[in-house]
Every structure is written in C-alpha cells, then in structure tokens.
Amino acid sequence: MEVQKIKISAVSYLNTLPFLYGIDNSEIKDQVSLSLDMPADCAKKLLSAEVDLGLVPVAILPQLKEYHIVSDFCIGAEGDVDSVALYSDVPLNEIDNIYLDYQSRTSVNLAKVLAKDYWKITPKWLAANVGFEDEIKGNTAGVIIGDRTFNLSKEFKYKYDLAGEWMKYTGLPFVFACWVSNVKLPTSFLNQFNKALKLGIDNVEEVVINYDEKSISKNQLKKYLSEHISYHFNKNKEKALTQFLLAIKQF
C-alpha cells in the first residue's frame, strides 16, 4: 500500500533554491509531492487545502482557519532584500499612482503600510496585470517583486527597497514568507523537513555552483542568497511578523 505523500507548494523564485536543494538531497524527497508556484498561488493552494504545507506569503495567515508555522526557516530580510521594491521615475512625494504586483499579497500590504504609516503618502492603488512594468512612468510607480527585479534598478530613477524601508520604520527585520501547514503534521515528518531545509541553508555555495540559468550571474546569486535573504525564523522575525500582521488589519 502506497503511503500518501504530503503535498507542498513552494515559491518558484531564486530565494527558494536552498530549500529545494535541501529537500532534493534528503530522504524526505520521497515523502512529499512538491509544486513550484508564484507566492499568490502558494497562498491560494494552502487556503483551498490543495496542499498540506506551503511556503506562503505571511499576509494570508489571518485568512486561514487553522495554521501552524512549522519550520525554523523562512524567507526574510534584515535590511534591503533587493528583490521587493517600489520603482519610480519621481520621488515618493510626487507619486500619484502605484501599481501593485499581482504575484504576492505580502509585498502589496507592506507597500500600503509603508505608504500610510511611514512615507505619509496617499497614492491611488492600481491592480496590476502581466506587463504592468511598462506602465511605470511619470507619476505612476509600481511595486515589483521576485526574480524580475534583478537588473531593474537601471531602468528607473528611484528604487525603494520595501524590506529596507520597513527596517528604517520599525528597526525590525521583515518576513515575507513562512513554511505554514493548514493541518497538524506528524512531528517525525516536521523534524525531517526542518533538517532538510537546514541542509540547503548550510550549502548555499553548492546551490550556487549548481545554478545554470542566465537570469543573473553566479556571483549575483551568491550575494543575493547570502547577504540579502535572511533564512532563520528567529525571535526578532517573530516580533516583526506580529507587528506586520497587526499593521495590515487597517486595510
């Protein structure tokens, strides 16, 4: 009789590569059914119980009837994250409209918190569709996240890194995504899963060596994974997450 695999949805961005490496190089690989999705789709799958466990944008946590943050690791930043930013041709006080990336709820909510509570601006928020990056011009800015942001800085006069801005505002790191289950999973599995994730985080250099795509160079990738992404879900990040979830209740 075949043992039922635990269904997992993980973000299909470069910052997830260490986690995927750890899963792929551990015994847990045979116990899971893994899909790679945009953050918003990871969220949808966990909300609809299509998966048991997901690396999901933290903004969805209040929408889950039951949730468990199951790992010592997350996608976070302790300063500029480099891949989640507001891009603009004009400074903050001259922005009239902001397109909101359709790929993640957390970044969208973070932009709204910063605009209202820190930047003190009241732009018109615009829902973005595929290709919205081309509409960022004049007094219209846009929040863009993920791998598309690499090498974007040269195309716009202003870049406001959302994690860096959150750090200036709160003095805290930021948590973009956590490993969350919508049911209680066996302790034995969670222990193995956590070890698999740690294996990946401990072997970032090997992850970079195995990277063979062309979106960014190996040196860029190493710097991004080692210096911009902060993977450990520690007490400071727990505090930051609590503060963020409280802040987004206003929307």
C-alpha positions in Angstrom: 0.0 0.0 0.0 1.4 3.3 -1.1 2.0 5.9 1.7 0.1 9.2 0.9 2.6 11.9 0.2 2.4 15.3 1.9 1.5 17.9 -0.7 3.8 21.0 -0.6 3.7 24.3 -2.6 6.9 26.3 -2.6 7.7 29.7 -4.2 9.3 29.4 -7.6 11.8 32.3 -7.0 15.6 32.1 -6.7 15.4 32.7 -3.0 13.8 29.3 -2.6 16.7 27.4 -4.2 18.4 26.5 -0.9 15.2 24.9 0.4 14.7 23.0 -2.8 18.3 21.8 -2.7 17.8 20.5 0.9 14.6 18.7 0.0 16.1 17.2 -3.1 19.2 15.9 -1.3 17.4 14.4 1.7 15.3 11.3 2.5 12.2 13.5 2.8 12.2 13.8 -1.0 10.2 10.6 -1.3 7.6 11.6 1.3 6.4 14.8 -0.5 4.7 15.9 -3.6 6.2 19.3 -4.4 4.9 22.0 -6.8 6.6 25.3 -7.5 4.3 28.4 -7.8 4.1 32.1 -7.6 3.6 33.3 -4.0 0.0 34.2 -4.6 -0.7 30.7 -6.0 1.1 29.1 -3.0 -1.4 31.1 -0.8 -4.4 30.0 -2.8 -3.4 26.4 -2.7 -3.0 26.4 1.1 -6.2 28.4 1.6 -8.2 25.9 -0.5 -6.4 22.9 1.1 -5.0 21.7 -2.2 -1.7 21.3 -0.3 -0.9 20.5 3.3 2.1 22.7 3.6 3.3 25.8 1.8 6.0 28.5 1.7 3.3 31.2 1.7 3.2 35.0 1.9 2.6 35.8 5.6 -0.3 38.2 4.8 -2.6 35.2 4.3 -2.2 33.9 7.8 -5.3 35.7 9.2 -7.4 34.1 6.5 -6.5 30.6 7.5 -9.0 28.8 9.8 -6.1 26.9 11.2 -2.4 27.4 10.7 0.9 26.2 12.1 4.3 27.8 11.3 6.3 24.6 11.2 9.9 25.5 10.5 12.9 27.3 11.9 13.3 28.9 8.4 11.6 31.5 6.3 12.1 34.0 3.5 13.1 37.1 5.3 15.5 40.1 5.3 17.4 42.1 7.8 17.7 45.2 5.6 17.5 45.6 1.8 16.1 42.4 0.3 16.9 43.6 -3.2 14.0 41.7 -4.9 10.9 43.6 -3.5 10.8 47.3 -4.3 8.8 50.3 -5.3 10.2 51.6 -8.6 9.5 55.1 -9.7 10.7 58.0 -12.0 9.8 60.5 -9.3 10.4 60.8 -5.5 7.8 59.5 -3.1 6.1 62.8 -2.5 5.4 63.2 -6.3 3.9 59.7 -6.8 0.2 59.8 -7.7 -0.5 56.1 -8.6 1.1 52.8 -7.6 0.7 49.5 -9.4 0.6 46.6 -7.0 2.3 43.4 -8.2 -0.2 40.5 -8.7 2.3 37.9 -7.5 2.3 38.4 -3.7 -0.1 39.7 -1.1 2.6 40.3 1.5 4.5 42.8 -0.6 1.3 44.6 -1.6 0.3 45.0 2.1 3.8 46.1 3.1 3.7 48.9 0.5 0.4 50.1 1.8 1.6 50.0 5.4 4.8 52.0 4.5 2.8 54.5 2.4 0.3 55.3 5.1 2.4 55.0 8.3 5.9 55.8 7.2 6.1 57.6 3.9 2.9 59.6 4.7 1.6 59.5 1.1 -1.8 58.7 -0.3 -1.5 57.3 -3.8 -4.2 55.7 -5.9 -3.6 52.0 -5.8 -3.8 50.2 -9.1 -4.3 46.4 -9.6 -1.5 45.2 -11.9 -1.7 42.7 -14.7 1.0 40.9 -16.7 3.2 43.5 -18.4 2.4 46.3 -15.9 6.1 47.1 -15.6 5.9 49.0 -18.8 3.2 51.3 -17.3 5.6 52.6 -14.6 6.5 56.1 -15.8 5.9 59.8 -14.9 4.0 60.0 -11.6 2.9 56.3 -11.7 5.1 54.0 -9.7 5.0 50.2 -9.2 5.7 47.5 -6.7 7.6 44.7 -8.4 8.8 41.5 -6.7 10.8 38.4 -7.4 13.3 37.5 -10.0 12.0 40.1 -12.4 13.6 42.8 -10.3 17.2 41.8 -10.9 18.9 44.4 -13.1 15.7 46.6 -13.0 17.4 49.4 -11.0 19.0 51.0 -14.1 15.6 51.4 -15.7 14.1 53.7 -13.1 15.4 56.7 -11.3 14.2 55.7 -7.8 14.1 52.3 -6.1 12.7 52.0 -2.6 13.5 48.6 -1.2 10.5 47.6 0.9 12.3 45.5 3.4 14.9 48.2 3.9 12.2 50.8 4.4 10.4 48.6 6.9 13.7 48.3 8.8 14.1 52.1 8.9 10.5 52.4 10.0 10.4 49.7 12.7 14.0 48.8 13.4 13.0 45.2 12.8 13.7 42.6 10.0 10.9 41.5 7.7 9.3 38.2 7.0 7.9 37.7 3.5 7.0 34.0 3.6 6.9 31.2 6.2 6.5 27.4 6.0 2.9 27.0 7.1 0.6 24.0 7.3 -3.2 24.1 7.5 -3.3 20.8 9.5 -1.2 19.3 12.2 1.6 17.3 10.6 3.4 14.4 12.2 6.3 15.5 14.4 8.6 13.0 12.9 8.0 14.5 9.4 8.4 18.0 10.6 11.8 17.1 12.2 13.0 15.6 9.0 11.6 18.5 7.0 13.4 21.1 9.1 16.7 19.1 8.8 16.2 19.1 5.0 15.8 22.9 4.9 18.8 23.4 7.2 20.8 21.2 4.8 20.0 23.6 2.0 20.7 26.8 4.0 24.1 25.3 5.1 25.1 24.6 1.5 24.3 27.9 -0.3 27.7 27.7 -2.1 26.8 24.3 -3.6 23.4 25.7 -4.6 25.1 28.5 -6.5 27.5 26.1 -8.2 24.6 24.0 -9.4 22.7 27.1 -10.8 22.9 27.1 -14.6 20.3 29.7 -15.7 21.1 33.1 -17.2 18.8 35.5 -15.3 21.6 36.5 -13.0 25.3 35.6 -12.7 26.5 33.1 -10.1 28.2 36.0 -8.2 24.9 37.9 -8.1 23.1 34.8 -6.9 25.6 34.1 -4.2 25.4 37.7 -2.9 21.6 37.7 -3.0 21.2 34.4 -1.1 24.0 35.1 1.4 23.6 38.8 2.0 20.1 39.9 1.1 17.9 36.9 2.1 17.8 36.0 5.8 16.5 32.5 6.3 16.4 31.9 10.0 13.0 32.5 11.6 14.2 33.8 15.0 12.6 35.8 17.8 13.2 39.1 16.1 11.5 37.9 13.0 8.6 36.6 15.1 8.2 40.1 16.6 8.3 41.7 13.2 5.7 39.3 11.9 3.4 40.1 14.8 3.8 43.8 14.2 3.2 43.4 10.4 0.0 41.4 10.9 -1.3 44.0 13.3 -0.5 46.8 10.9 -2.4 45.2 8.0 -5.6 45.0 9.9 -6.3 48.6 9.0 -6.8 47.7 5.3 
